[in-house]
Amino acid sequence: MTSDLRGVASSTKLNLRRGERNHGREISIDEAYAKMRGGQAYGGAQWEKGLDCFIPAYLGDRVGYHRLTTIEHCGISETLILVAENGHSIRATAEQQFKVPVDEGEGDGIFRPLRELRSGDRIFVRSEEKASGGRKPNRPRKVIHSVPHHPYASRQVVAGKDYKRTANARLVLEAQLNGISLDDFIEILRRDPARAANLRYLDPGLEVHHKDENPLNDSPENLIAITSDDHYQIHAKEKQKHFGDVLLKECRVRSITPYKRETVFNISLDDPYRAYIAHCFILADKDG
């Protein structure tokens, strides 16, 4: 092993989210490494292929999820254990770089290798305080019930009777497609099966996206019918930007002591952000 090796211990925990899932789960870096390579680490199932992985990263002015590109197995190396005054600790190689504050007016911080840090030094850690402008809370979409003559509406069986229901946003676009008002369109779907059979409907493979991300704004100019894949990509990017955004805060190093020789791993993130979060610490990735 070279002396300039960056890396963290194999037991280091990451908060990893895959695809469009709403929440990440804590997973050790060695298990994530195995699963990203198609393995069945720790007896668990193989990961579904084709889903991007996201971990908390430093996004320039806050912390938020960012795409993880690779985890590299770096072999065996001597490690040190850093303990912060907030009680969190991490094991890493001497060359692993940590984000630290600088004097006021000199920027938002720099990265320094662990070997240069001392007890009492200031470092940046992840705060639980939410950043302003973060992801908006979920809001319910408006749903229209009792539209039995809509060919693609979801079934809603009550006391043996199928009432059917569908999103109001979808009906708004379909009413526009047929050149009639929304109220008249809904009335036909409820009471006139013969006429409903001759109306036009959105392809069931299409989904309705709200351009302003407000599911309560069903005005026609705010709606667009797109494929499920395109819809997924839009919301995946939105979650990558906003999900779980938090701020940084300063913390003091309580102690740094030699640990032992152990297996270490390193991480690479997608451009342009090159620092990730593990055990609350802000660490430079392989190329950061």
N, C-alpha and C positions, 0 to 999 in steps of 0.2 A: 504494500500500500504506500502511496506517496504521501508526503507530509502535508500537502495542500488539499487533501480530501475533505470535502464537505459532506455531511450526512447526519442523520439522526438514528437513534436506536430502533431496532425492529419492532419493539413494543409500543412505539410512539403512536398515539391515537389521533386519527383524523376524523373530522365531521364531514362525511362524504355523502353527497346527493347524486343520484343518477337520473338522467332524463328530466322529465317534467314533474317529478315527485315534489310534493310540497315541503317535505322535511328530509334532512340528512339523518344519517345514523352514525354512531361512533364505531370506528373500525380500526384495527391496528394496521400500521403501514405494511407489514409483511403479508397480512391477509389480503389487503387491497392489491398488493403486487401480484399475488398468486391468482386472484380472481380476474384481474385485468388481462392476465395471460391465458385465461380460459380454464383455470384450475378449480378444484373443489376444496378449497382450504377449510380446515376445521369441520369437515363433514357437511358443510352447507352446500346448497345447490349452485350450479354454475350460473354466472351472470348472463342475462340476455344480451346477445350481441347487438351492436349498433347504437347503444345508448351512451351519450357523453357522460363523463364524470365531472362533478363540480365540488370544490372545497373552498372554505373561507380563505380569502386572499386580501392583500392590501391593495386598494383600488385608487390610491393617490390622495384621497381625502377621507377615506373611511374604509371599513371592512365589509365585504360582501362576497357572494359566491362567484367563482371564476373557474373556467374550464381547466381541468387537470389533463395534461397530454401524456406524460409518462411517469412511471416510478422505476428508478434504477437501483438494482442490487449492487452495492459497492464493495461487498466482501467484509472482512474483519478489520476492525480498527480500534485503537484506544479511544475511550470516550471519557468525557467529564460530565458531572451532574450539576446543573445550575438550579438553585432554589431561590425563588423570588419572595419578597416580603408578603405577597398576597397568598402564599402557601403553595402556589403552583411550581412544578419542577419539570425538567426535561433533561434527557441525556443526549449528548451530541459530540461530534468530533471537535477538536480544538479550532479547526478552520471554519466550522459552520458559522455563518454570519447572522447576527441579530440586529434588529433595528433599534437605534438609540437616539435620544433627543440631542440637539445641539443648542448652543446659546441662542437666546432670542434674537431674531433678525437674521439668522443664518440658515434659514430653510426649515423644512419639516422633519428633519432627521437624516441620519446616515446609517450605513450598515458597518458593523465592526465584528471581527472574528471573536469567537468565544475566548480564545487564548489571551486577548487583550483586556477582557473585562475583569473587574475586581469587585469584592464585596463592597456594597455601598454605592456602586455605579447606578446611574439611571438607565432604564431600558423602557421600551414601549411594550405594552400588553393590550390585549383586547378588552375593551370596556363593555359592560352590559347596557350602557346607555344607548338608546336608539338615535340614529342620525335623522335629521329632518329630511323630508322628501322621500322617505322609505316607501316600501310597497304598501298600498292601500289595503285595509281589511276586506275580506270577502263580503260581497253583498249579494243577496238573492236576486235571481233573474225573474222577470215576470212570466208566469206560465198561464196559458189559457186552457181551462178544463172543459170537458163535455163537447168535444168536436168529433163525434163518432164517424163522420163521413170524410175525414182527412185520411188519405191512403197511407201516410207514413207516420202519423202521430203515435206516440207511445201508448201502450195499453194501460188502462186504469180500471181494474175490475172491482166493482163495489156491489155486494149482495148479488153476485152472479151476472151483473150487467156491465158491459164494457163501454166506459164513457170516453176514453181516449183523451190525451192532453198533449200539448206541444208548446214550445217557447213562443212568446208573443213576437219576439224579433223575427222569427222565421215567417210568421203569418203576415207581418208588415211587408216583407219583401215579396211574398207570394200574392198579397192583395195588389201590390203595385204591378206585379207581373201580369195580372189579369185586368188591370185598369179599373178596379173598383175600390170602394172605401174599405177600410179594415173592418168596420162594423158590419157592412153588408157581407163581406167575405166570411166572417165568423158565423153570421146568421145562416148562410148557405151550408156551411160545414155542420151546423147543428140540426137543420130542419129540411134540407132539400138534397137528398142523395142523388137524384137524377142530374141536377145541375152541377153538383160537386164533382161528379164523375167526368164532366167535360171541361173542368177548369185545369189550369196549368199549375204545376208545383215544382219546387226546387228539387233537384236530384237528391235522393236520400244520402248520397255519399258526400254532399257538401255540408259545411257548417257555417253558421252566421257569426261573424266577428264584429265586435264593437270597436270602432276606430279609436275612440277616446278612452278605451279601457273601462268605461262605466257601463255595467250591464243593465243599469236602469234607464239608460238613454236609448230608447228604441225608435228615435226619429229616423226616417229612411236614409237621410244623407250620412248618418253615423254608422250604417250597417253595410256589410259586404259579404257575399257568399263566397267562400273559399274552400279548398280541399282540407281534409283533416290534417294532412302533412304540413301544409302551409300554416294552418292554425297553430299547430304544435310548435313550429319554429318561431312564430311571433311571440307566443307566451313563454317559450323557453328563454328567449333573449331578454324578455321583460323580467323574468325571475332571476336570471343571471345578474342583471343590473341592480335589482332592488331587494331580493329576498334576504331577510336577516341582516340588513345594513346596520352596523354599529360603529361607534367611534373608537379611537385609541386613547389610552391614558398612560401616564408615567408611573413607574413602579421601581423600587430599589432592589438590587441584587442582595440577597441575604448571604449566600455562600456559593462557592464554586469549588468542587473537590474532584480529584481523579476517581474514576469508577472502575472500569475493567476493559479488556478487549472483548468486543462483541460485534455481531452482525449489524451493519448500518445500511441505510437506504437514502437515496436522494430523490427529489421531485423536480419535474419540469412543468411549468404552466404555459398556457397559450399567451402569445403577445397581446397587449403590451405590458401586462402586469407580471412581475417576477418575484413576488414575495407572498408566502402563504402563512397560515395560522395553524399552529399546533400547540396544545396545552396552554393556550392564550398568548403565546409568544409569536412575534412577527419575524419570520425567518426568510432569508434570501433563498430562492430556488437554485438549481444547478447552475444556471446562466445569469443569475441576478447579481 
